[in-house]
Amino acid sequence: MTTTTRRGLLQAAAALAAGGAAAGARSADAPPRTPFAVAPTYIPIAGTDQLFPVRRIYCIGRNYAAHSREMGSDPTREPPFFFQKPTDAIQIVPAGETVDHPYPTLTKNYHYELELVAALSKGGRNVTPEQALDLVYAYTVGLDMTRRDLQRAMGDEKKPWEIGKSFDHAAPLGYLQPAAKVGHLKEGAIVLKVNGQVKQSANLNQMIWSVAEQVSKLSEAFELMPGDIIYSGTPENVGPVVRGDVMDGHIDGLPDIRVRVV
């Protein structure tokens, strides 16, 4: 390498370093420049003009004893376990409206799971169950939609089953209802109808792990933050839907949601 070539490379490196330093300085004063925009995910807050910014979606598995048994587990021994969905899986379902929900690709066995959803406005680590509800800002009705055949196939192969849970529109839910207005929901009917026929029917007090206990257990594994939401588990009798089916989700104390599979 000649002296001239070496000098040219050093000058180019210095120019890049200077550019990086300048970009770093700009970032403190202005939004970062990006090559494209990524839309954030928000959930409307009922009765306000505010939107709830979603950071993460946590889901608890097999949190009602009968559902745990129908999925082949023993609820007397199994600790809570969690998985996540991507934030852009959220599909907003306004109260009083029927929202079209696209049947996803790759599956021939598409299942509903009706759940209470809790939204956090505070975070923390190692939160006690007694402190946990202080983090909960609001509740709503949600559906944890599942490509059951893909989930089971991955489970049989001892592979991660995100493909069964984490896909476009996999998390329909209603507007958030602030806990300051509706209270902390610990009991009450949770009912899903498909085409007018009851498919799931239970009581929130039948959860194995309460919302407060879920928040506490999650905070042992993750630092919870404002913007996190938690799908708190589904009752027994999950089952399939096909195009044309209409799902009505009800939880006492919250507005219903209605979704049509298309």
C-alpha positions in Angstrom: 0.0 0.0 0.0 1.5 3.4 -1.0 1.7 6.4 1.3 -0.8 8.2 -0.8 -3.3 5.4 -0.7 -2.9 5.0 3.1 -3.4 8.8 3.5 -6.6 8.6 1.4 -8.0 5.8 3.5 -7.2 7.6 6.8 -8.9 10.7 5.5 -12.0 8.8 4.4 -12.2 7.1 7.9 -11.8 10.5 9.6 -14.6 11.9 7.4 -16.9 8.9 8.4 -16.1 9.3 12.0 -16.9 13.0 11.9 -20.2 12.3 10.1 -21.1 9.8 12.8 -20.2 12.2 15.6 -22.3 14.9 13.9 -25.2 12.4 13.6 -24.9 11.6 17.3 -25.0 15.3 18.1 -28.1 15.8 16.0 -29.9 12.8 17.7 -29.8 14.6 21.0 -31.6 17.6 19.5 -33.9 16.1 16.9 -35.6 12.9 15.9 -33.2 10.4 14.3 -33.2 10.2 10.5 -34.4 6.8 9.2 -34.6 5.3 5.7 -38.3 4.6 6.2 -41.1 5.0 8.7 -42.5 2.2 10.9 -46.0 2.9 12.2 -46.3 2.6 16.0 -49.2 0.6 17.6 -51.9 2.4 19.7 -55.1 1.3 21.4 -57.8 3.9 21.8 -58.7 4.8 25.4 -62.5 4.8 25.9 -64.1 8.2 26.8 -61.0 10.2 25.9 -59.1 11.5 22.9 -56.0 9.7 24.0 -54.2 6.6 22.6 -52.4 4.0 24.6 -48.9 3.2 23.1 -48.2 -0.5 23.0 -44.7 -1.7 23.9 -45.1 -5.5 24.3 -47.9 -8.0 24.2 -47.5 -10.8 26.8 -49.8 -13.8 26.9 -50.3 -16.4 29.6 -50.9 -20.0 28.6 -53.4 -22.5 30.1 -54.6 -20.2 33.0 -58.0 -21.9 33.5 -57.9 -25.4 34.9 -60.4 -26.9 32.4 -58.6 -25.4 29.4 -55.3 -26.6 30.8 -56.7 -30.1 30.9 -58.2 -30.0 27.4 -54.7 -29.0 26.2 -53.2 -32.0 27.9 -51.6 -30.4 31.0 -52.1 -30.8 34.7 -53.1 -27.4 36.3 -52.3 -28.6 39.8 -48.6 -28.7 39.0 -47.8 -26.4 36.1 -46.5 -22.9 36.9 -47.6 -20.0 34.7 -45.8 -19.7 31.3 -45.8 -16.8 28.9 -45.3 -16.1 25.3 -45.5 -12.9 23.2 -47.2 -11.6 20.1 -45.9 -8.7 18.0 -47.5 -5.4 18.7 -48.7 -5.0 15.1 -50.8 -8.1 15.5 -53.4 -5.9 17.3 -56.7 -5.3 15.5 -58.9 -2.7 17.0 -62.6 -3.6 17.5 -64.8 -0.6 18.5 -67.8 -1.3 20.7 -71.0 -1.7 18.7 -69.2 -2.5 15.4 -68.6 -5.7 13.6 -65.0 -5.8 12.4 -63.9 -8.0 9.5 -61.1 -10.3 10.6 -59.1 -12.0 7.8 -58.7 -15.8 7.9 -54.9 -16.2 8.0 -52.7 -18.1 5.6 -51.2 -21.6 6.1 -53.8 -22.9 8.5 -56.8 -25.2 8.2 -57.7 -25.2 11.9 -58.1 -21.6 13.1 -59.1 -21.2 16.8 -60.6 -18.5 19.0 -59.5 -17.9 22.6 -61.4 -15.2 24.5 -59.4 -13.4 27.1 -59.3 -10.5 29.6 -56.6 -8.1 28.6 -54.8 -5.8 31.1 -52.8 -2.7 30.1 -50.0 -1.3 32.2 -49.2 2.3 32.7 -46.3 1.7 35.2 -43.4 -0.8 35.2 -41.1 -2.5 37.6 -39.1 -5.6 38.5 -39.9 -8.2 41.1 -43.3 -6.6 41.8 -45.3 -8.3 44.6 -48.8 -9.4 44.0 -49.9 -6.8 46.5 -48.3 -4.1 44.4 -49.2 -5.5 41.0 -52.6 -3.9 40.4 -51.0 -0.5 40.9 -49.4 -1.0 37.5 -52.6 -1.8 35.7 -54.2 1.1 33.9 -57.0 -0.4 32.0 -58.8 -3.6 30.8 -60.5 -4.7 27.7 -61.9 -7.8 25.9 -59.5 -9.6 23.5 -59.1 -12.6 21.3 -55.9 -14.6 21.2 -56.4 -16.1 17.7 -54.4 -19.2 17.0 -53.4 -21.3 14.0 -53.9 -24.4 16.1 -52.6 -26.9 13.5 -49.3 -25.0 13.1 -49.0 -24.6 16.9 -49.4 -28.3 17.5 -47.1 -29.3 14.6 -44.3 -27.1 16.0 -44.9 -28.5 19.5 -44.7 -32.0 18.3 -41.4 -31.2 16.7 -40.1 -29.5 19.9 -39.8 -26.2 18.0 -41.0 -22.7 19.0 -44.7 -22.2 18.1 -44.8 -18.5 17.4 -46.0 -19.3 13.9 -49.2 -20.5 15.5 -49.7 -17.4 17.7 -47.8 -14.5 16.3 -49.2 -13.4 12.9 -51.1 -10.5 11.3 -54.3 -9.6 13.1 -53.7 -12.3 15.8 -54.8 -10.0 18.7 -58.2 -8.4 18.2 -59.3 -6.3 21.1 -61.6 -3.5 22.2 -61.0 0.1 23.4 -59.2 0.2 26.7 -61.5 0.9 29.7 -59.6 2.6 32.5 -59.5 0.8 35.8 -60.4 4.1 37.5 -63.8 3.7 36.0 -64.4 -0.1 35.7 -62.4 -1.2 38.7 -60.0 -4.2 38.8 -61.9 -7.2 37.3 -61.4 -10.2 39.5 -64.7 -12.0 38.9 -67.6 -12.0 36.4 -68.7 -13.9 33.3 -66.4 -14.4 30.3 -68.4 -15.7 27.4 -67.7 -16.3 23.7 -70.4 -16.9 21.1 -70.0 -18.1 17.6 -72.9 -17.4 15.3 -75.0 -16.8 18.4 -74.1 -20.1 20.1 -72.2 -20.2 23.3 -68.8 -21.8 22.9 -66.8 -20.6 25.9 -68.4 -19.8 29.3 -66.6 -19.3 32.6 -65.9 -16.8 35.4 -62.8 -14.7 35.8 -62.4 -16.0 39.3 -61.6 -19.4 37.8 -58.2 -18.2 36.7 -55.4 -20.3 38.1 -53.2 -17.2 38.3 -54.9 -13.8 38.9 -54.0 -10.7 37.0 -52.0 -9.5 40.0 -50.1 -12.8 40.2 -49.5 -12.7 36.5 -48.0 -9.2 36.7 -45.8 -10.3 39.6 -44.6 -13.5 37.9 -43.9 -11.6 34.6 -41.9 -9.0 36.5 -39.5 -11.7 37.8 -38.6 -12.6 34.2 -38.8 -9.2 32.5 -38.7 -5.6 33.5 -42.2 -4.5 32.9 -42.8 -1.1 31.4 -45.6 1.3 30.6 -47.3 0.2 27.4 -47.1 -3.5 28.1 -50.4 -5.4 27.8 -51.2 -8.9 29.1 -53.6 -11.4 27.6 -54.6 -13.3 30.8 -55.6 -16.7 29.5 -58.7 -18.4 28.0 -61.4 -20.7 29.4 -62.1 -24.2 28.1 -63.8 -25.1 24.9 -61.5 -23.3 22.4 -62.5 -24.3 18.9 -62.3 -23.5 15.2 -63.9 -20.8 13.1 -64.2 -20.5 9.3 -64.9 -17.6 6.9 -68.4 -16.2 7.6 -68.4 -17.0 11.3 -69.2 -14.1 13.7 -67.6 -14.1 17.1 -69.1 -12.2 20.0 -66.8 -11.7 23.1 -68.3 -10.7 26.4 -66.7 -10.0 29.8 -68.9 -8.6 32.6 -68.1 -4.9 33.2 -66.6 -4.3 29.7 -68.0 -3.5 26.3 -68.5 -6.5 24.0 -66.5 -7.1 20.9 -67.8 -8.6 17.6 -65.6 -10.0 14.8 -66.5 -11.5 11.5 -64.1 -13.9 9.9 -63.6 -13.1 6.2 
